[in-house]
Amino acid sequence: MSTVTVPPVPPSYRDDASQIFRAFKGIGCDAGAIVEILAHRDAEQRSLIEQEYESSYGHELRKRLSSELNGHLKKAVLLWMHEPGERDSFILKKALKGTVKDQRAVTEIICARNPSEIGQLKRAYYKYVGTNLEDHLEEELSGDHKKLVVAFLTTSRYDGPEYDEVVVEKDTKALNRAAKKLTQTGNPFVQVFSERSRAHLCAVSEAYKSMFNETLDKAIRDHEANGNYGHALKTILRCAENQPGFYAKAMWKAMKGLGTDDTALVRIVVTRAEIDMQYIKAEYLKNHGKTLNDAIRSDTSGHYRAFLLALIGSDN
């Protein structure tokens, strides 16, 4: 459920473009006006504002935003202006660039998506980046993390609520043998976590507790799935069990302790605001004892804070 508040009768795209143009005039930029307009327009409206701005003023709006804004606000607004498929492609391309990869971002964007979203992501990546996402991952990732992420990306998965209890039992036993390092071929963790539906994985998690009196999380630890590989397995499992809860915890981690992981915070707020942010906020309050709004107020400031708060909506 989206938390973006759009005016019942929004101004015309020409009026919005004109207001943004005026916000750029003079010394400095009226960042508050930019936030007030763009944070309260949906994806289609933002696209039309961009088209109107370029048509009326002869400049690309994103380039002007990039030159006028700065810091975390600039990163958040520019990410917000992307069409969803383009946005995910941009995040992945940036995360895979350079010698130090942001593999947690790669995992979050791919392993938290359902089969339909994965298909859209692959098409968008080829359209906007000009290469197959699978090929790029093969080049830039390594080890079991690469095997799992590539398999998750390329395998066709059923996405409905039904599952086969016989297969659930078979998978549960295979995962236990792998966790206990008993002799077998292949890697059941990669196979099961990349091939099975979310409903099936939830059933496996319950069966594992029932059959072995241990959690599937412990099986992942016993499997010595550490680092990015372990994070990918846990991301797939958490999103199967409670996807809003997964994002709520990720935002809590981004803001806990000294300092803030603004890259992660912006990524989650911007990518989920028009999808399921209302449910994420409910999970945040339930699990962390304060509202997401209060957490963001405490960890951010200025127009950047105003922009994020506008995207996640009021406490109500």
C-alpha contacts under 8 A as a table, 3 or more apart, distances in Angstrom:
res1	aa1	res2	aa2	distance
1	M	274	E	6.84
1	M	275	I	5.29
1	M	276	D	4.31
1	M	277	M	6.19
1	M	278	Q	5.54
1	M	279	Y	6.89
2	S	272	R	7.86
2	S	273	A	5.57
2	S	274	E	4.13
2	S	275	I	5.05
2	S	276	D	5.70
2	S	277	M	5.92
2	S	278	Q	6.37
3	T	273	A	5.77
3	T	274	E	6.38
3	T	276	D	7.89
3	T	277	M	6.03
3	T	278	Q	5.92
3	T	311	L	6.30
3	T	312	I	5.17
3	T	313	G	5.04
4	V	39	A	7.27
4	V	40	H	6.17
4	V	41	R	7.52
4	V	42	D	7.30
4	V	273	A	6.42
4	V	274	E	6.36
4	V	310	A	7.01
4	V	311	L	5.18
4	V	312	I	6.49
4	V	313	G	6.14
5	T	40	H	5.43
5	T	41	R	7.53
5	T	310	A	7.67
5	T	311	L	7.70
5	T	313	G	6.81
6	V	10	P	7.14
6	V	40	H	4.87
6	V	41	R	5.51
6	V	42	D	6.97
7	P	10	P	4.94
7	P	40	H	7.19
11	P	15	D	6.00
11	P	16	D	6.39
12	S	15	D	5.14
12	S	16	D	6.32
13	Y	16	D	5.04
13	Y	17	A	6.03
13	Y	45	Q	7.44
13	Y	48	L	6.43
13	Y	49	I	5.06
13	Y	52	E	6.48
14	R	17	A	5.09
14	R	18	S	6.04
14	R	49	I	7.17
14	R	52	E	6.11
14	R	53	Y	7.53
15	D	18	S	5.01
15	D	19	Q	6.13
16	D	19	Q	5.11
16	D	20	I	6.22
16	D	37	I	6.99
16	D	49	I	6.67
17	A	20	I	5.15
17	A	21	F	6.12
17	A	49	I	5.79
17	A	50	E	7.55
17	A	52	E	6.39
17	A	53	Y	5.10
18	S	21	F	5.01
18	S	22	R	6.23
18	S	53	Y	7.58
19	Q	22	R	5.14
19	Q	23	A	6.23
19	Q	33	A	7.71
20	I	23	A	4.94
20	I	24	F	6.61
20	I	33	A	7.16
20	I	34	I	6.14
20	I	37	I	7.91
21	F	24	F	5.37
21	F	25	K	6.79
21	F	53	Y	7.88
22	R	25	K	5.21
23	A	29	C	5.74
23	A	30	D	4.79
23	A	31	A	7.26
23	A	33	A	6.39
23	A	34	I	6.96
24	F	28	G	7.15
24	F	29	C	4.93
24	F	30	D	6.56
24	F	68	E	7.08
25	K	28	G	7.55
25	K	29	C	6.95
26	G	29	C	7.44
28	G	68	E	7.46
29	C	68	E	6.12
29	C	69	L	7.29
30	D	33	A	5.56
30	D	34	I	6.74
31	A	34	I	5.01
31	A	35	V	6.20
31	A	69	L	7.23
31	A	303	H	6.72
32	G	35	V	5.14
32	G	36	E	6.10
32	G	303	H	6.32
33	A	36	E	5.03
33	A	37	I	6.30
34	I	37	I	5.43
34	I	38	L	6.03
35	V	38	L	5.48
35	V	39	A	5.43
35	V	303	H	7.29
35	V	306	A	7.41
35	V	307	F	5.68
36	E	39	A	5.93
36	E	40	H	6.52
36	E	307	F	8.00
37	I	40	H	5.59
37	I	41	R	6.75
38	L	41	R	5.44
38	L	46	R	6.87
38	L	77	V	7.97
39	A	307	F	6.33
39	A	310	A	6.01
39	A	311	L	5.98
40	H	310	A	7.33
40	H	311	L	7.60
41	R	44	E	8.00
41	R	45	Q	5.64
41	R	46	R	5.96
42	D	45	Q	5.29
42	D	46	R	6.14
42	D	274	E	7.83
43	A	46	R	5.19
43	A	47	S	6.26
43	A	81	M	7.73
43	A	83	E	6.60
44	E	47	S	5.17
44	E	48	L	6.34
45	Q	48	L	5.13
45	Q	49	I	6.16
46	R	49	I	5.05
46	R	50	E	6.25
46	R	81	M	6.67
47	S	50	E	5.13
47	S	51	Q	6.39
47	S	81	M	7.59
47	S	83	E	7.73
48	L	51	Q	5.04
48	L	52	E	6.12
49	I	52	E	5.06
49	I	53	Y	6.00
50	E	53	Y	5.15
50	E	54	E	6.31
50	E	60	E	7.31
50	E	61	L	5.79
50	E	62	R	7.90
51	Q	54	E	5.40
51	Q	55	S	6.12
52	E	55	S	5.04
52	E	56	S	5.95
53	Y	56	S	5.24
53	Y	57	Y	5.78
53	Y	58	G	7.39
53	Y	59	H	7.17
53	Y	60	E	7.24
53	Y	61	L	6.34
54	E	57	Y	5.40
54	E	58	G	4.78
54	E	59	H	4.91
54	E	60	E	5.27
54	E	61	L	6.55
55	S	58	G	5.79
55	S	59	H	7.92
59	H	63	K	7.65
59	H	64	R	7.30
60	E	63	K	5.45
60	E	64	R	6.48
61	L	64	R	5.11
61	L	65	L	6.10
62	R	65	L	4.98
62	R	66	S	6.04
62	R	78	L	6.57
62	R	81	M	7.48
63	K	66	S	5.01
63	K	67	S	6.32
64	R	67	S	5.16
64	R	68	E	6.10
65	L	68	E	5.16
65	L	69	L	5.74
65	L	74	K	7.27
65	L	78	L	7.31
66	S	69	L	5.72
66	S	70	N	7.33
66	S	74	K	6.39
66	S	78	L	7.20
67	S	70	N	7.75
69	L	73	L	6.89
69	L	74	K	4.99
70	N	73	L	6.19
70	N	74	K	4.75
70	N	75	K	7.65
71	G	74	K	5.48
71	G	75	K	6.71
72	H	75	K	5.09
72	H	76	A	6.11
72	H	262	D	7.19
72	H	304	Y	6.38
73	L	76	A	5.11
73	L	77	V	6.03
73	L	303	H	6.79
73	L	304	Y	4.52
73	L	307	F	7.44
74	K	77	V	5.32
74	K	78	L	6.05
75	K	78	L	5.37
75	K	79	L	6.13
75	K	266	V	7.92
76	A	79	L	5.23
76	A	80	W	6.10
76	A	266	V	5.83
76	A	267	R	7.88
76	A	270	V	7.15
76	A	304	Y	7.84
77	V	80	W	4.95
77	V	81	M	6.30
78	L	81	M	5.19
78	L	82	H	6.96
79	L	82	H	5.60
79	L	87	R	6.37
79	L	270	V	7.06
80	W	83	E	7.94
80	W	87	R	7.84
80	W	270	V	5.88
80	W	271	T	7.93
82	H	85	G	7.96
82	H	86	E	5.85
82	H	87	R	5.01
83	E	86	E	5.21
83	E	87	R	5.86
84	P	87	R	4.93
84	P	88	D	6.36
84	P	271	T	7.39
85	G	88	D	5.37
85	G	89	S	6.29
85	G	120	Q	6.79
85	G	121	L	5.84
85	G	124	A	5.30
85	G	125	Y	7.53
86	E	89	S	5.06
86	E	90	F	6.08
86	E	124	A	6.08
86	E	125	Y	7.20
86	E	128	Y	6.41
87	R	90	F	5.05
87	R	91	I	6.25
87	R	271	T	7.95
88	D	91	I	5.11
88	D	92	L	6.17
88	D	109	I	6.84
88	D	121	L	7.05
88	D	125	Y	7.98
89	S	92	L	5.16
89	S	93	K	6.01
89	S	121	L	7.10
89	S	124	A	6.62
89	S	125	Y	5.01
89	S	128	Y	6.95
89	S	129	V	7.12
90	F	93	K	5.20
90	F	94	K	6.14
91	I	94	K	5.30
91	I	95	A	6.02
91	I	105	A	7.60
91	I	106	V	7.96
92	L	95	A	4.96
92	L	96	L	6.10
92	L	105	A	7.29
92	L	106	V	5.82
92	L	109	I	7.43
93	K	96	L	5.33
93	K	97	K	6.25
93	K	129	V	7.50
94	K	97	K	5.16
95	A	101	K	5.50
95	A	102	D	4.64
95	A	103	Q	6.73
95	A	105	A	6.49
95	A	106	V	6.43
96	L	101	K	5.14
96	L	102	D	6.59
96	L	103	Q	7.45
96	L	106	V	7.57
96	L	137	L	7.97
96	L	140	E	6.52
97	K	100	V	7.55
97	K	101	K	6.31
98	G	101	K	6.51
102	D	105	A	5.52
102	D	106	V	6.61
103	Q	106	V	4.87
103	Q	107	T	6.08
103	Q	228	N	6.71
104	R	107	T	5.04
104	R	108	E	6.06
104	R	228	N	6.77
104	R	231	H	7.54
105	A	108	E	5.04
105	A	109	I	6.10
105	A	264	A	7.60
106	V	109	I	5.38
106	V	110	I	6.22
107	T	110	I	5.40
107	T	111	C	5.40
107	T	112	A	7.54
107	T	149	V	7.15
107	T	228	N	7.85
107	T	231	H	7.64
107	T	232	A	5.72
107	T	235	T	7.59
108	E	111	C	5.61
108	E	112	A	5.50
108	E	232	A	7.80
108	E	235	T	7.07
109	I	112	A	6.00
109	I	113	R	6.75
110	I	113	R	5.63
110	I	118	I	7.02
110	I	149	V	7.30
110	I	152	F	7.90
110	I	153	L	6.95
111	C	149	V	6.96
111	C	152	F	6.95
111	C	153	L	7.92
111	C	232	A	6.62
111	C	235	T	6.35
111	C	236	I	5.58
112	A	235	T	6.46
112	A	236	I	6.20
112	A	239	C	5.98
112	A	243	Q	7.67
113	R	116	S	7.98
113	R	117	E	5.64
113	R	118	I	5.97
114	N	117	E	5.30
114	N	118	I	6.13
114	N	159	D	7.46
115	P	118	I	4.99
115	P	119	G	6.33
115	P	156	S	7.18
115	P	157	R	6.37
115	P	158	Y	7.78
115	P	159	D	6.87
116	S	119	G	5.26
116	S	120	Q	6.46
117	E	120	Q	5.05
117	E	121	L	6.02
118	I	121	L	4.95
118	I	122	K	6.24
118	I	153	L	6.59
119	G	122	K	5.33
119	G	123	R	6.42
120	Q	123	R	5.28
120	Q	124	A	6.06
121	L	124	A	5.07
121	L	125	Y	5.98
122	K	125	Y	5.19
122	K	126	Y	6.38
122	K	132	N	7.17
122	K	133	L	6.15
123	R	126	Y	5.37
123	R	127	K	6.23
124	A	127	K	4.94
124	A	128	Y	6.00
125	Y	128	Y	5.33
125	Y	129	V	5.39
125	Y	130	G	7.01
125	Y	131	T	7.06
125	Y	132	N	6.90
125	Y	133	L	6.20
126	Y	129	V	5.47
126	Y	130	G	4.70
126	Y	131	T	4.95
126	Y	132	N	5.36
126	Y	133	L	6.90
127	K	130	G	5.69
127	K	131	T	7.94
131	T	135	D	7.39
131	T	136	H	7.24
132	N	135	D	5.36
132	N	136	H	6.47
133	L	136	H	5.07
133	L	137	L	6.19
134	E	137	L	5.19
134	E	138	E	6.18
134	E	150	V	6.23
134	E	153	L	7.31
134	E	154	T	7.53
135	D	138	E	5.06
135	D	139	E	6.36
136	H	139	E	5.19
136	H	140	E	6.24
137	L	140	E	5.17
137	L	141	L	5.54
137	L	146	K	7.04
137	L	150	V	6.88
138	E	141	L	5.93
138	E	142	S	7.51
138	E	146	K	6.81
138	E	150	V	7.37
141	L	145	H	7.11
141	L	146	K	5.09
142	S	145	H	6.21
142	S	146	K	4.88
142	S	147	K	7.66
143	G	146	K	5.49
143	G	147	K	6.53
144	D	147	K	4.88
144	D	148	L	6.07
144	D	190	V	7.90
144	D	229	Y	6.02
145	H	148	L	5.30
145	H	149	V	6.11
145	H	228	N	6.02
145	H	229	Y	4.15
145	H	230	G	7.89
145	H	232	A	7.08
146	K	149	V	5.26
146	K	150	V	5.84
146	K	229	Y	7.92
147	K	150	V	5.46
147	K	151	A	5.96
147	K	190	V	7.11
148	L	151	A	5.12
148	L	152	F	5.96
148	L	190	V	5.19
148	L	191	Q	7.99
148	L	193	F	7.81
148	L	194	S	6.56
148	L	229	Y	7.50
148	L	232	A	7.60
149	V	152	F	5.04
149	V	153	L	6.10
149	V	194	S	7.88
149	V	232	A	7.38
150	V	153	L	5.02
150	V	154	T	6.12
151	A	154	T	5.23
151	A	155	T	5.71
151	A	190	V	7.54
151	A	191	Q	7.97
151	A	194	S	5.74
151	A	195	E	7.89
152	F	155	T	5.68
152	F	193	F	7.59
152	F	194	S	4.36
152	F	195	E	7.04
155	T	194	S	6.79
155	T	195	E	6.20
156	S	195	E	7.15
157	R	195	E	5.80
157	R	196	R	6.20
157	R	197	S	5.96
158	Y	196	R	7.19
158	Y	197	S	5.48
159	D	197	S	5.49
159	D	198	R	6.93
159	D	199	A	7.82
160	G	197	S	7.32
160	G	199	A	7.20
161	P	199	A	5.43
161	P	200	H	7.96
162	E	199	A	6.86
162	E	200	H	7.57
163	Y	168	V	7.64
163	Y	199	A	6.75
163	Y	200	H	5.42
164	D	167	V	5.37
164	D	168	V	6.23
164	D	200	H	7.73
165	E	168	V	4.82
165	E	169	E	6.20
166	V	169	E	5.27
166	V	170	K	6.30
167	V	170	K	4.93
167	V	171	D	6.02
168	V	171	D	5.18
168	V	172	T	6.05
168	V	200	H	6.76
168	V	203	A	6.70
168	V	204	V	5.51
168	V	207	A	7.60
169	E	172	T	5.06
169	E	173	K	6.27
169	E	204	V	7.24
169	E	207	A	7.09
170	K	173	K	5.38
170	K	174	A	6.23
171	D	174	A	5.01
171	D	175	L	6.13
171	D	188	P	7.69
171	D	192	V	6.82
171	D	204	V	7.12
172	T	175	L	5.26
172	T	176	N	6.29
172	T	204	V	5.70
172	T	205	S	7.91
172	T	207	A	6.73
172	T	208	Y	5.84
173	K	176	N	5.05
173	K	177	R	6.23
174	A	177	R	5.18
174	A	178	A	6.25
174	A	188	P	6.26
175	L	178	A	5.04
175	L	179	A	6.03
175	L	188	P	5.90
175	L	189	F	6.27
175	L	219	A	7.40
176	N	179	A	4.97
176	N	180	K	6.10
176	N	208	Y	7.97
176	N	219	A	6.73
177	R	180	K	5.16
177	R	181	K	6.03
177	R	182	L	5.19
177	R	183	T	7.63
177	R	184	Q	7.83
178	A	181	K	4.90
178	A	182	L	6.05
178	A	183	T	7.84
178	A	184	Q	7.49
178	A	187	N	7.37
178	A	188	P	6.81
178	A	189	F	7.69
178	A	223	H	6.50
179	A	182	L	7.79
179	A	219	A	5.27
179	A	220	I	6.84
179	A	221	R	7.88
179	A	222	D	5.07
179	A	223	H	4.28
179	A	224	E	7.94
180	K	222	D	6.71
180	K	223	H	7.12
181	K	223	H	7.29
187	N	190	V	5.59
187	N	191	Q	6.43
188	P	191	Q	4.90
188	P	192	V	5.77
189	F	192	V	5.39
189	F	193	F	5.81
189	F	233	L	7.94
190	V	193	F	5.45
190	V	194	S	5.87
191	Q	194	S	5.47
191	Q	195	E	5.84
192	V	195	E	5.36
192	V	196	R	5.60
192	V	201	L	7.99
193	F	196	R	6.02
193	F	201	L	7.39
193	F	233	L	6.91
193	F	236	I	6.93
193	F	237	L	7.75
196	R	200	H	6.00
196	R	201	L	6.48
197	S	200	H	5.09
197	S	201	L	6.27
198	R	201	L	5.09
198	R	202	C	6.24
198	R	237	L	7.80
198	R	239	C	7.76
198	R	240	A	4.46
198	R	241	E	7.42
199	A	202	C	5.19
199	A	203	A	6.34
199	A	240	A	6.84
200	H	203	A	5.07
200	H	204	V	6.21
201	L	204	V	4.90
201	L	205	S	6.13
201	L	237	L	6.90
201	L	240	A	6.67
202	C	205	S	5.06
202	C	206	E	6.37
202	C	237	L	7.63
202	C	240	A	6.35
202	C	241	E	5.96
203	A	206	E	5.17
203	A	207	A	6.05
204	V	207	A	4.94
204	V	208	Y	5.95
205	S	208	Y	5.19
205	S	209	K	6.57
205	S	215	T	6.96
205	S	216	L	5.59
206	E	209	K	5.34
206	E	210	S	6.31
207	A	210	S	4.96
207	A	211	M	5.89
208	Y	211	M	5.26
208	Y	212	F	5.72
208	Y	213	N	7.07
208	Y	214	E	6.58
208	Y	215	T	6.39
208	Y	216	L	6.29
209	K	212	F	5.56
209	K	213	N	4.60
209	K	214	E	4.87
209	K	215	T	5.26
209	K	216	L	7.27
210	S	213	N	5.65
210	S	214	E	7.85
214	E	218	K	6.56
214	E	219	A	7.56
215	T	218	K	5.26
215	T	219	A	6.59
216	L	219	A	4.84
216	L	220	I	6.29
217	D	220	I	5.09
217	D	221	R	6.45
217	D	234	K	7.42
218	K	221	R	4.96
218	K	222	D	6.02
219	A	222	D	4.95
219	A	223	H	5.98
220	I	223	H	5.00
220	I	224	E	6.58
220	I	225	A	5.77
220	I	230	G	6.94
220	I	233	L	7.60
221	R	224	E	5.04
221	R	225	A	5.84
221	R	226	N	7.32
221	R	230	G	7.82
222	D	225	A	7.57
224	E	230	G	7.92
225	A	229	Y	5.80
225	A	230	G	4.37
226	N	229	Y	5.93
226	N	230	G	4.55
226	N	231	H	7.27
227	G	230	G	5.46
227	G	231	H	6.20
228	N	231	H	4.94
228	N	232	A	6.10
229	Y	232	A	5.15
229	Y	233	L	6.40
230	G	233	L	5.16
230	G	234	K	6.18
231	H	234	K	5.14
231	H	235	T	5.96
232	A	235	T	5.00
232	A	236	I	6.27
233	L	236	I	5.34
233	L	237	L	6.30
234	K	237	L	5.01
234	K	238	R	5.84
235	T	238	R	5.17
235	T	239	C	6.04
235	T	246	F	7.44
236	I	239	C	5.36
236	I	240	A	6.22
237	L	240	A	5.08
237	L	241	E	6.28
238	R	241	E	5.12
238	R	242	N	5.76
238	R	243	Q	6.26
238	R	245	G	7.70
238	R	246	F	5.75
239	C	242	N	5.21
239	C	243	Q	3.95
239	C	244	P	7.66
239	C	245	G	7.95
239	C	246	F	6.15
240	A	243	Q	6.51
242	N	245	G	5.25
242	N	246	F	6.36
243	Q	246	F	4.99
243	Q	247	Y	6.56
244	P	247	Y	5.26
244	P	248	A	6.13
244	P	276	D	7.11
244	P	277	M	7.68
244	P	279	Y	5.83
244	P	280	I	4.44
244	P	283	E	6.52
245	G	248	A	4.97
245	G	249	K	6.17
245	G	280	I	6.25
245	G	283	E	5.40
245	G	284	Y	7.20
246	F	249	K	5.37
246	F	250	A	6.27
247	Y	250	A	4.92
247	Y	251	M	6.21
247	Y	268	I	7.14
247	Y	280	I	6.45
248	A	251	M	5.27
248	A	252	W	6.22
248	A	280	I	5.40
248	A	281	K	6.97
248	A	283	E	6.12
248	A	284	Y	4.99
249	K	252	W	4.91
249	K	253	K	6.16
249	K	284	Y	7.13
250	A	253	K	5.15
250	A	254	A	6.25
250	A	264	A	7.95
251	M	254	A	4.88
251	M	255	M	6.39
251	M	264	A	7.34
251	M	265	L	5.86
251	M	268	I	7.36
252	W	255	M	5.32
252	W	256	K	5.91
252	W	284	Y	7.73
252	W	288	H	7.75
253	K	256	K	5.25
254	A	260	T	5.67
254	A	261	D	4.71
254	A	262	D	7.08
254	A	264	A	6.32
254	A	265	L	6.08
255	M	258	L	7.97
255	M	259	G	7.01
255	M	260	T	4.82
255	M	261	D	6.47
255	M	265	L	7.81
255	M	295	A	7.50
255	M	296	I	7.96
255	M	299	D	6.64
256	K	259	G	7.64
256	K	260	T	7.19
257	G	260	T	7.85
259	G	299	D	7.84
260	T	299	D	6.76
261	D	264	A	5.62
261	D	265	L	6.28
262	D	265	L	4.86
262	D	266	V	5.84
263	T	266	V	5.39
263	T	267	R	6.09
264	A	267	R	5.06
264	A	268	I	6.21
265	L	268	I	5.45
265	L	269	V	6.17
266	V	269	V	5.26
266	V	270	V	5.86
266	V	308	L	7.77
267	R	270	V	5.48
267	R	271	T	5.96
268	I	271	T	5.31
268	I	272	R	5.85
269	V	272	R	5.49
269	V	273	A	5.59
269	V	277	M	7.59
269	V	308	L	7.02
269	V	311	L	7.21
269	V	312	I	7.08
270	V	273	A	5.56
270	V	311	L	7.43
271	T	274	E	7.33
271	T	275	I	7.78
272	R	275	I	5.03
272	R	276	D	5.77
272	R	277	M	5.56
273	A	276	D	6.51
273	A	277	M	5.02
273	A	311	L	5.94
273	A	312	I	6.03
274	E	277	M	7.02
276	D	279	Y	5.56
276	D	280	I	6.44
277	M	280	I	4.83
277	M	281	K	6.07
277	M	312	I	6.47
278	Q	281	K	5.23
278	Q	282	A	6.48
278	Q	312	I	7.53
279	Y	282	A	5.08
279	Y	283	E	6.32
280	I	283	E	5.11
280	I	284	Y	6.11
281	K	284	Y	4.98
281	K	285	L	6.29
281	K	291	T	6.93
281	K	292	L	5.82
282	A	285	L	5.31
282	A	286	K	6.22
283	E	286	K	5.03
283	E	287	N	5.99
284	Y	287	N	5.39
284	Y	288	H	5.63
284	Y	289	G	7.55
284	Y	290	K	7.26
284	Y	291	T	6.51
284	Y	292	L	6.12
285	L	288	H	5.52
285	L	289	G	5.25
285	L	290	K	5.04
285	L	291	T	4.87
285	L	292	L	6.77
286	K	289	G	6.10
286	K	290	K	7.91
288	H	291	T	7.96
290	K	294	D	6.67
290	K	295	A	7.10
291	T	294	D	5.24
291	T	295	A	6.43
291	T	315	D	7.16
292	L	295	A	5.00
292	L	296	I	6.18
293	N	296	I	5.25
293	N	297	R	6.12
293	N	309	L	6.45
293	N	312	I	7.60
293	N	314	S	7.42
293	N	315	D	6.45
294	D	297	R	4.99
294	D	298	S	6.20
295	A	298	S	5.21
295	A	299	D	6.32
296	I	299	D	5.16
296	I	300	T	5.81
296	I	305	R	6.93
296	I	308	L	7.72
296	I	309	L	7.35
297	R	300	T	5.70
297	R	301	S	6.99
297	R	305	R	6.53
297	R	309	L	7.92
298	S	301	S	7.96
300	T	304	Y	6.92
300	T	305	R	5.15
301	S	304	Y	6.07
301	S	305	R	4.78
301	S	306	A	7.62
302	G	305	R	5.43
302	G	306	A	6.46
303	H	306	A	4.83
303	H	307	F	6.01
304	Y	307	F	5.18
304	Y	308	L	6.40
305	R	308	L	5.31
305	R	309	L	6.09
306	A	309	L	5.17
306	A	310	A	6.04
307	F	310	A	5.13
307	F	311	L	6.38
308	L	311	L	5.16
308	L	312	I	6.39
309	L	312	I	5.27
309	L	313	G	6.04
309	L	314	S	7.38
310	A	313	G	5.25
310	A	314	S	7.57
